[in-house]
């Protein structure tokens, strides 16, 4: 993982490990573009049944019923970063 990629993963972790896809953009006004999905993250689209999703993504969709897409770190990365954060 390159340094820039690591910074992006840490930025997403500091935002809670999961964000709405509409918040993961760059630019402003009518000149916005979707940012690249980080290395250890995945883009999730709200399915009809939430049972097939990881627990943290399922909880996010339950708390935000209008959100259709989100970008979330995988659970292993969240655990690793939490462990690293506690050791500092």
N, C-alpha and C positions, 0 to 999 in steps of 0.2 A: 504494500500500500504506500503510495506516495504521500509526502507531507501535506499537500493540498487536499488529498482525499481524506486524510486523517482529520484535518481541520474541519472539513464538512461533516464528517461523522460525529465529531465532538460538538459541533454546532447543533446538529439534530438532537443529540443526547441532551444538551442543555435546554432544548425546547421541550423536553419531556420524552424524547424518543419517538414521538409520533406527532405529525402535523397534518392539517388539512392540505390537500393538493393545491388548493387555490392560494394558500399562503406560501407555497414553495415555488416562487416565481422570482424573476429578476427584471429590472426595468420599472417604468412607471407609465401611467396613462394608457395610451393605446399601443405603446411600444413594449409590452411585457412578453416575456418568453418563459416557458416552463424550465426550471432548473433541472439539471441531470439528477437522476436518482442516485444517492450514494452507494458505495460498494456493498456494504452490509445491510442495505435497506431494500424494501420491496414496496411496490405500489399496490394497494388493495382497493378494489371496487366493492361497494356494498352489495352483497348478495341478498337474495330473498330470505334465506335462512342464515342466521349468524353463527350457527353451530360449527361450521367448517373452518372458522377463523381462529387464529391464536388468541389466547385469553386477553392480552393487552389491547389488541385491535378490536376484539368484540366489545370490550368495555368502553373503548373510545366511541365506537358507533352507537352504543346504547346511550352514552352521555350526550352525543351530538346527533340527534335523529335526522337533521336535514343534510348532513354531510354525505356526499356520494362517493368520494375518493379520499384516500389518505396515504401518506408515505410514512412507513414505520421501520425502525431498526428491528432486526431479528432478536429473539430473546437472549441468545448466547452473547451477543454484543452488548446488550444492556447489562447483563450480569457481570461481564468482564469489566465494563466501564464503571459500574457501581463498586466493584471490588477495588479497582484502581483508585477511585475517588476516596474510598474509606482509608486506604493505606497512606494517603498524603497527610 
